Amino acid sequence: MLAIRLEKELEQELDLFAKAKGSNRSAVVREAIVRYLEDNEDLELARQALAETGDRKSLKELRKDLGLDS
C-alpha cells in the first residue's frame, strides 16, 4: 500500500482524467507509475547500448543502412 499527498488541483485533474477513461484514481496512478518505470528502464538500456557501441549514426545513415531509402 502506498499513500501520497497531492495538491488539490492535481487531485481534481486526476479525478477528471480517471472519469474520462472510465477508470478510477488508483488505476490511473498505477498505470502512470508502471509506464514511468518502463520508460526509465528503456532509457537506461539505450544508454548502456550506446556506451557499449560508442558508435553514432545520423538518421539518414541509419535509414540507408537498413535499406529504407533508395
N, CA, C and O atoms as CSV, one atom per row, in Angstrom:
chain,resi,resn,atom,element,x,y,z
A,1,MET,N,N,0.847,-1.179,0.000
A,1,MET,CA,C,0.000,0.000,0.000
A,1,MET,C,C,0.885,1.232,0.000
A,1,MET,O,O,1.930,1.265,0.650
A,2,LEU,N,N,0.459,2.232,-0.728
A,2,LEU,CA,C,1.209,3.467,-0.853
A,2,LEU,C,C,0.246,4.631,-0.666
A,2,LEU,O,O,-0.838,4.658,-1.249
A,3,ALA,N,N,0.646,5.565,0.136
A,3,ALA,CA,C,-0.170,6.771,0.324
A,3,ALA,C,C,0.654,7.964,-0.136
A,3,ALA,O,O,1.817,8.111,0.241
A,4,ILE,N,N,0.045,8.814,-0.952
A,4,ILE,CA,C,0.732,10.025,-1.414
A,4,ILE,C,C,-0.178,11.225,-1.204
A,4,ILE,O,O,-1.402,11.106,-1.153
A,5,ARG,N,N,0.450,12.366,-1.085
A,5,ARG,CA,C,-0.300,13.611,-0.945
A,5,ARG,C,C,-0.203,14.375,-2.260
A,5,ARG,O,O,0.875,14.515,-2.836
A,6,LEU,N,N,-1.328,14.856,-2.714
A,6,LEU,CA,C,-1.378,15.630,-3.947
A,6,LEU,C,C,-2.016,16.977,-3.665
A,6,LEU,O,O,-2.867,17.114,-2.785
A,7,GLU,N,N,-1.581,17.976,-4.440
A,7,GLU,CA,C,-2.229,19.266,-4.354
A,7,GLU,C,C,-3.673,19.087,-4.819
A,7,GLU,O,O,-3.960,18.220,-5.644
A,8,LYS,N,N,-4.554,19.884,-4.304
A,8,LYS,CA,C,-5.979,19.781,-4.615
A,8,LYS,C,C,-6.229,19.845,-6.122
A,8,LYS,O,O,-7.031,19.074,-6.649
A,9,GLU,N,N,-5.550,20.759,-6.818
A,9,GLU,CA,C,-5.735,20.910,-8.260
A,9,GLU,C,C,-5.309,19.648,-9.013
A,9,GLU,O,O,-5.998,19.217,-9.937
A,10,LEU,N,N,-4.187,19.060,-8.625
A,10,LEU,CA,C,-3.709,17.837,-9.265
A,10,LEU,C,C,-4.666,16.681,-8.996
A,10,LEU,O,O,-4.931,15.866,-9.880
A,11,GLU,N,N,-5.167,16.617,-7.803
A,11,GLU,CA,C,-6.134,15.579,-7.440
A,11,GLU,C,C,-7.406,15.714,-8.286
A,11,GLU,O,O,-7.965,14.711,-8.729
A,12,GLN,N,N,-7.858,16.939,-8.507
A,12,GLN,CA,C,-9.050,17.162,-9.326
A,12,GLN,C,C,-8.794,16.759,-10.777
A,12,GLN,O,O,-9.653,16.146,-11.411
A,13,GLU,N,N,-7.614,17.101,-11.306
A,13,GLU,CA,C,-7.260,16.706,-12.667
A,13,GLU,C,C,-7.214,15.187,-12.791
A,13,GLU,O,O,-7.688,14.619,-13.775
A,14,LEU,N,N,-6.644,14.542,-11.792
A,14,LEU,CA,C,-6.566,13.090,-11.777
A,14,LEU,C,C,-7.960,12.472,-11.786
A,14,LEU,O,O,-8.211,11.514,-12.518
A,15,ASP,N,N,-8.852,13.005,-10.991
A,15,ASP,CA,C,-10.227,12.500,-10.946
A,15,ASP,C,C,-10.931,12.683,-12.288
A,15,ASP,O,O,-11.630,11.782,-12.753
A,16,LEU,N,N,-10.750,13.837,-12.906
A,16,LEU,CA,C,-11.369,14.089,-14.211
A,16,LEU,C,C,-10.826,13.142,-15.270
A,16,LEU,O,O,-11.579,12.618,-16.092
A,17,PHE,N,N,-9.527,12.927,-15.247
A,17,PHE,CA,C,-8.893,12.029,-16.206
A,17,PHE,C,C,-9.390,10.601,-16.014
A,17,PHE,O,O,-9.732,9.919,-16.980
A,18,ALA,N,N,-9.428,10.159,-14.772
A,18,ALA,CA,C,-9.895,8.801,-14.475
A,18,ALA,C,C,-11.340,8.629,-14.924
A,18,ALA,O,O,-11.690,7.599,-15.501
A,19,LYS,N,N,-12.171,9.615,-14.669
A,19,LYS,CA,C,-13.575,9.540,-15.059
A,19,LYS,C,C,-13.703,9.462,-16.571
A,19,LYS,O,O,-14.508,8.689,-17.089
A,20,ALA,N,N,-12.910,10.262,-17.284
A,20,ALA,CA,C,-12.950,10.268,-18.745
A,20,ALA,C,C,-12.518,8.921,-19.324
A,20,ALA,O,O,-12.993,8.511,-20.383
A,21,LYS,N,N,-11.621,8.243,-18.625
A,21,LYS,CA,C,-11.146,6.933,-19.082
A,21,LYS,C,C,-12.022,5.794,-18.583
A,21,LYS,O,O,-11.782,4.633,-18.912
A,22,GLY,N,N,-13.037,6.124,-17.787
A,22,GLY,CA,C,-13.888,5.088,-17.222
A,22,GLY,C,C,-13.148,4.242,-16.213
A,22,GLY,O,O,-13.389,3.042,-16.081
A,23,SER,N,N,-12.245,4.887,-15.506
A,23,SER,CA,C,-11.392,4.188,-14.558
A,23,SER,C,C,-11.509,4.843,-13.188
A,23,SER,O,O,-12.452,5.586,-12.917
A,24,ASN,N,N,-10.540,4.556,-12.334
A,24,ASN,CA,C,-10.520,5.200,-11.027
A,24,ASN,C,C,-9.129,5.741,-10.744
A,24,ASN,O,O,-8.176,5.436,-11.460
A,25,ARG,N,N,-9.025,6.518,-9.731
A,25,ARG,CA,C,-7.785,7.192,-9.362
A,25,ARG,C,C,-6.619,6.214,-9.197
A,25,ARG,O,O,-5.534,6.446,-9.730
A,26,SER,N,N,-6.838,5.139,-8.472
A,26,SER,CA,C,-5.772,4.174,-8.206
A,26,SER,C,C,-5.252,3.533,-9.485
A,26,SER,O,O,-4.042,3.383,-9.656
A,27,ALA,N,N,-6.148,3.156,-10.377
A,27,ALA,CA,C,-5.737,2.511,-11.624
A,27,ALA,C,C,-4.919,3.460,-12.492
A,27,ALA,O,O,-3.930,3.054,-13.101
A,28,VAL,N,N,-5.333,4.723,-12.546
A,28,VAL,CA,C,-4.603,5.715,-13.348
A,28,VAL,C,C,-3.201,5.935,-12.777
A,28,VAL,O,O,-2.227,5.974,-13.529
A,29,VAL,N,N,-3.094,6.075,-11.477
A,29,VAL,CA,C,-1.789,6.293,-10.848
A,29,VAL,C,C,-0.911,5.057,-11.027
A,29,VAL,O,O,0.280,5.181,-11.314
A,30,ARG,N,N,-1.485,3.869,-10.861
A,30,ARG,CA,C,-0.732,2.628,-11.036
A,30,ARG,C,C,-0.161,2.548,-12.453
A,30,ARG,O,O,1.017,2.237,-12.634
A,31,GLU,N,N,-1.003,2.832,-13.467
A,31,GLU,CA,C,-0.551,2.789,-14.858
A,31,GLU,C,C,0.546,3.819,-15.113
A,31,GLU,O,O,1.510,3.537,-15.825
A,32,ALA,N,N,0.407,4.986,-14.549
A,32,ALA,CA,C,1.418,6.037,-14.730
A,32,ALA,C,C,2.757,5.615,-14.132
A,32,ALA,O,O,3.805,5.864,-14.728
A,33,ILE,N,N,2.733,4.988,-12.979
A,33,ILE,CA,C,3.973,4.540,-12.336
A,33,ILE,C,C,4.627,3.440,-13.155
A,33,ILE,O,O,5.844,3.447,-13.342
A,34,VAL,N,N,3.836,2.499,-13.644
A,34,VAL,CA,C,4.383,1.412,-14.467
A,34,VAL,C,C,5.032,1.976,-15.718
A,34,VAL,O,O,6.141,1.580,-16.076
A,35,ARG,N,N,4.348,2.898,-16.386
A,35,ARG,CA,C,4.919,3.498,-17.599
A,35,ARG,C,C,6.205,4.265,-17.292
A,35,ARG,O,O,7.171,4.193,-18.051
A,36,TYR,N,N,6.214,4.985,-16.198
A,36,TYR,CA,C,7.400,5.749,-15.802
A,36,TYR,C,C,8.585,4.813,-15.586
A,36,TYR,O,O,9.687,5.076,-16.069
A,37,LEU,N,N,8.358,3.728,-14.864
A,37,LEU,CA,C,9.431,2.772,-14.593
A,37,LEU,C,C,9.911,2.095,-15.875
A,37,LEU,O,O,11.114,1.906,-16.059
A,38,GLU,N,N,8.997,1.733,-16.753
A,38,GLU,CA,C,9.373,1.118,-18.024
A,38,GLU,C,C,10.162,2.083,-18.889
A,38,GLU,O,O,11.158,1.694,-19.498
A,39,ASP,N,N,9.731,3.339,-18.950
A,39,ASP,CA,C,10.441,4.348,-19.737
A,39,ASP,C,C,11.859,4.542,-19.223
A,39,ASP,O,O,12.798,4.656,-20.011
A,40,ASN,N,N,12.014,4.579,-17.913
A,40,ASN,CA,C,13.349,4.758,-17.349
A,40,ASN,C,C,14.229,3.541,-17.583
A,40,ASN,O,O,15.434,3.678,-17.791
A,41,GLU,N,N,13.640,2.354,-17.554
A,41,GLU,CA,C,14.404,1.139,-17.862
A,41,GLU,C,C,14.860,1.164,-19.323
A,41,GLU,O,O,16.008,0.835,-19.624
A,42,ASP,N,N,13.960,1.555,-20.225
A,42,ASP,CA,C,14.317,1.656,-21.642
A,42,ASP,C,C,15.431,2.671,-21.855
A,42,ASP,O,O,16.357,2.426,-22.628
A,43,LEU,N,N,15.347,3.797,-21.179
A,43,LEU,CA,C,16.367,4.829,-21.309
A,43,LEU,C,C,17.721,4.314,-20.829
A,43,LEU,O,O,18.745,4.563,-21.466
A,44,GLU,N,N,17.726,3.604,-19.717
A,44,GLU,CA,C,18.980,3.058,-19.195
A,44,GLU,C,C,19.562,2.019,-20.155
A,44,GLU,O,O,20.774,1.992,-20.372
A,45,LEU,N,N,18.722,1.172,-20.726
A,45,LEU,CA,C,19.198,0.181,-21.696
A,45,LEU,C,C,19.783,0.858,-22.928
A,45,LEU,O,O,20.798,0.409,-23.460
A,46,ALA,N,N,19.152,1.932,-23.382
A,46,ALA,CA,C,19.665,2.679,-24.532
A,46,ALA,C,C,21.012,3.307,-24.205
A,46,ALA,O,O,21.918,3.304,-25.039
A,47,ARG,N,N,21.149,3.839,-23.013
A,47,ARG,CA,C,22.437,4.433,-22.604
A,47,ARG,C,C,23.529,3.373,-22.547
A,47,ARG,O,O,24.661,3.613,-22.969
A,48,GLN,N,N,23.187,2.207,-22.026
A,48,GLN,CA,C,24.160,1.118,-21.956
A,48,GLN,C,C,24.581,0.670,-23.356
A,48,GLN,O,O,25.765,0.446,-23.608
A,49,ALA,N,N,23.616,0.541,-24.263
A,49,ALA,CA,C,23.920,0.132,-25.631
A,49,ALA,C,C,24.815,1.153,-26.311
A,49,ALA,O,O,25.752,0.788,-27.021
A,50,LEU,N,N,24.534,2.413,-26.100
A,50,LEU,CA,C,25.357,3.463,-26.693
A,50,LEU,C,C,26.764,3.425,-26.129
A,50,LEU,O,O,27.735,3.584,-26.870
A,51,ALA,N,N,26.884,3.216,-24.837
A,51,ALA,CA,C,28.205,3.151,-24.206
A,51,ALA,C,C,28.992,1.954,-24.715
A,51,ALA,O,O,30.207,2.038,-24.897
A,52,GLU,N,N,28.311,0.847,-24.943
A,52,GLU,CA,C,28.992,-0.356,-25.425
A,52,GLU,C,C,29.447,-0.219,-26.864
A,52,GLU,O,O,30.533,-0.680,-27.216
A,53,THR,N,N,28.632,0.408,-27.700
A,53,THR,CA,C,28.995,0.526,-29.108
A,53,THR,C,C,29.845,1.754,-29.366
A,53,THR,O,O,30.779,1.714,-30.167
A,54,GLY,N,N,29.526,2.831,-28.697
A,54,GLY,CA,C,30.270,4.071,-28.891
A,54,GLY,C,C,30.120,4.630,-30.291
A,54,GLY,O,O,30.764,5.622,-30.633
A,55,ASP,N,N,29.281,4.012,-31.104
A,55,ASP,CA,C,29.109,4.409,-32.491
A,55,ASP,C,C,27.789,5.148,-32.650
A,55,ASP,O,O,26.753,4.714,-32.146
A,56,ARG,N,N,27.843,6.248,-33.344
A,56,ARG,CA,C,26.633,7.021,-33.590
A,56,ARG,C,C,26.484,7.236,-35.078
A,56,ARG,O,O,27.460,7.439,-35.800
A,57,LYS,N,N,25.226,7.185,-35.525
A,57,LYS,CA,C,24.930,7.427,-36.926
A,57,LYS,C,C,23.788,8.428,-36.995
A,57,LYS,O,O,22.943,8.514,-36.104
A,58,SER,N,N,23.795,9.175,-38.080
A,58,SER,CA,C,22.675,10.077,-38.300
A,58,SER,C,C,21.474,9.243,-38.742
A,58,SER,O,O,21.622,8.090,-39.149
A,59,LEU,N,N,20.306,9.829,-38.659
A,59,LEU,CA,C,19.107,9.135,-39.097
A,59,LEU,C,C,19.213,8.776,-40.574
A,59,LEU,O,O,18.783,7.699,-40.987
A,60,LYS,N,N,19.779,9.669,-41.362
A,60,LYS,CA,C,19.946,9.419,-42.800
A,60,LYS,C,C,20.832,8.197,-43.036
A,60,LYS,O,O,20.515,7.347,-43.868
A,61,GLU,N,N,21.950,8.112,-42.297
A,61,GLU,CA,C,22.842,6.953,-42.422
A,61,GLU,C,C,22.167,5.661,-41.998
A,61,GLU,O,O,22.316,4.625,-42.647
A,62,LEU,N,N,21.430,5.730,-40.914
A,62,LEU,CA,C,20.745,4.558,-40.395
A,62,LEU,C,C,19.684,4.061,-41.380
A,62,LEU,O,O,19.573,2.857,-41.615
A,63,ARG,N,N,18.909,4.976,-41.954
A,63,ARG,CA,C,17.890,4.582,-42.923
A,63,ARG,C,C,18.539,3.932,-44.142
A,63,ARG,O,O,18.011,2.963,-44.685
A,64,LYS,N,N,19.677,4.461,-44.570
A,64,LYS,CA,C,20.391,3.880,-45.712
A,64,LYS,C,C,20.886,2.480,-45.366
A,64,LYS,O,O,20.722,1.554,-46.159
A,65,ASP,N,N,21.483,2.318,-44.201
A,65,ASP,CA,C,21.996,1.010,-43.776
A,65,ASP,C,C,20.882,-0.036,-43.682
A,65,ASP,O,O,21.106,-1.212,-43.968
A,66,LEU,N,N,19.697,0.388,-43.284
A,66,LEU,CA,C,18.573,-0.534,-43.138
A,66,LEU,C,C,17.802,-0.734,-44.441
A,66,LEU,O,O,16.833,-1.492,-44.485
A,67,GLY,N,N,18.237,-0.049,-45.500
A,67,GLY,CA,C,17.593,-0.197,-46.796
A,67,GLY,C,C,16.246,0.481,-46.873
A,67,GLY,O,O,15.397,0.088,-47.672
A,68,LEU,N,N,16.041,1.493,-46.052
A,68,LEU,CA,C,14.755,2.184,-46.049
A,68,LEU,C,C,14.704,3.313,-47.060
A,68,LEU,O,O,13.622,3.764,-47.437
A,69,ASP,N,N,15.862,3.771,-47.500
A,69,ASP,CA,C,15.923,4.821,-48.516
A,69,ASP,C,C,16.542,4.251,-49.775
A,69,ASP,O,O,17.478,3.453,-49.718
A,70,SER,N,N,16.015,4.666,-50.904
A,70,SER,CA,C,16.531,4.164,-52.192
A,70,SER,C,C,17.781,4.909,-52.584
A,70,SER,O,O,18.362,4.632,-53.633
